[in-house]
Amino acid sequence: DSNVLREIADACNLCQLERAMEMADTLEADSCNEIYEVVPWFDKLPCRLERVHRVLEACTAPSSSDWTRFDLEAGAGCFWRRWDATTGALHLILSWVATGSMEQVLAYYRDADEAEPLWQGECWEMRCQHAHGASFQRWLQKEYFTGKTTEVLVERVLCDCMDHDR
């Protein structure tokens, strides 16, 4: 049983949340208390896994005809756009390949304020907060069309989705 607990902890540390949950479902009832010794936030695992599912669902390529797809240069990614006729709101789904190493991308997510100089003045007042498998980032940037300063708020969920069905 201690090997299973160690495997669950490893899966959690690798953000392989579905794999961790599947292994946890096989534990005996008395082992469930022991899991908190190796994964103190284990009670939050179902909520974190649900958040990952919501993100995967929200980022699925749209299939309805009211969405328009635009490809970015050199295969760097694409985005879909849809105008909400009722509210006039613009809905965007972005999909792109991050440049740099995985270490650089993770460092940016972790400490955006440290990465601010890399944006060469395009973004400023970058801030990050992290909790329970999510990162909330905030920064200011010029809005390209009007030139006005815009506040950007982003919630990011870091997960290894390679163990997911999709």
N, C-alpha and C positions, 0 to 999 in steps of 0.2 A: 504494500500500500504506500510506503514511503517513496518508492520509485514513481508511482502514479502522481503523488503530490508534487514531486520534483518536476515531472513532465508538465503538469498543469502550470506550475510557477514559470517554467521556461517558456511555455506557449504564451502566457500572459505577458512576460517580459519582451517577447518578440511581437507583441500585438496580434497574435494569432488567436483571436478571441473565440471564434467558433470552435476551433480545435480544443481550446481550454474548456469550453462549456460542455462539449461532447464527452470529454474525459471526466469532468466533474459529475456528470449525470450517472457515471458508472460507479461512483464511490459508495461505500457503505455509509450508513447514517452517522456512525460514530467517527468516521474520518472527516466528515464535513467541518467539524470544529478545528481539526488540525490544519486544515488548509489556510486558516487565517494567520498561522505562524509563518507561512512562506509567501502568502499573498494577502496582506492586511486589508486590501480593498476588494476582496473577493465578493462581498455582498453587492458591490456596484457592477459586477460583471454583466448581469442581464441588461442593465440600463445602458452600459457602454456598447454592448452588442446590438441593442436596439437602435442606438444612435448610428452605428455603422450601417445598419440596414437602411435607415432613413436616408443617409448620405448616398448610398449606392442607388437607391430608388430615385432620388432627386437628380442624380447625375446620369441616369440612363438616357441614351439618345432619344429625343422625342420622335414619335411615330405619326402624330396627327398633322394634317395639312396646314394648320395655322402657324406652324413653326417654319422659319427659313434658316437654312444652313449656310454659313460662310466659312470657307477654308482659309487658313492663314498661309503666309508665304512659306515656301520650301518644306511643306509637310510638318510645320511646327505645331499644328493643332487646328482646331476649328471652334466655332461658336454657333449656337442656335439662338434665334431671337423671335420673340412673339410679343405683339402688342395686345394688352388686355382692353377690349373694346369698351367695357363698362367703366373701368377706372382710369384708362389711359396710361397705365403703368407699363413700362418696358420690362419684360422678363428675359434674362440671359442665362444660358448654360455655356460655360467655357470648358474646353478640354484642350490641354496642351502638354507638351513634353518639356519638363523643367531642364534647363541647362545646368552644367556643373555636375559635380559629383554628388552622390547621395549624402555624403558628409556635409557638403556646402548647403544643400537644400535643407537638411535637418537643422543645421546651425541657424539658418535664416528663420525657420519656424520657431526655433527655441529663443533666439535673441535678436529680434528684428531691429532693435535700436542699435546693436553692434554692427548690423549690416547696412545701416542707413547711408554711410558714405559710398557704398557700392552703387547707389541709385543716382549719384552725381547731381543732387539737387532736385531730381524729379519728385521725390517723396521726402517728407520731413515729419518731425514729431512722432516717430514710430514707437509704438508701445506693444508689449505682449503680456498676456496673463495666461497661465496654464493651470488646468485642474481636471482631474478625472478623465484623462485621455483626450482632452480637447485643448485647443489653443485659440485664444481670442486675440486678434490683432487689430490695431487701429493706427491709421496714419492720415496725413493730409497730402493732397496733390492738386495740381492744376487740372481743371476740367478742360479737355482738349478743344471742345467746340466754343465755349464761352470765355475761357481763360480764368474763370472764377475758382477760388479754392474750394475743394470738395473734401469732405471727411469720408474715409473709407473704413468700413467695419467688416471684418471677416472672421467667421468661426471655422476652424479647420479641425478635422478629425484625422488622426494618424492611425492607420491600421494596415496590417498585412492582409490584403484581401485575396491572396493566392489560395487560401483554404476555403474560399467562398465558391458556391456553385456556379456563379456567372463567369 
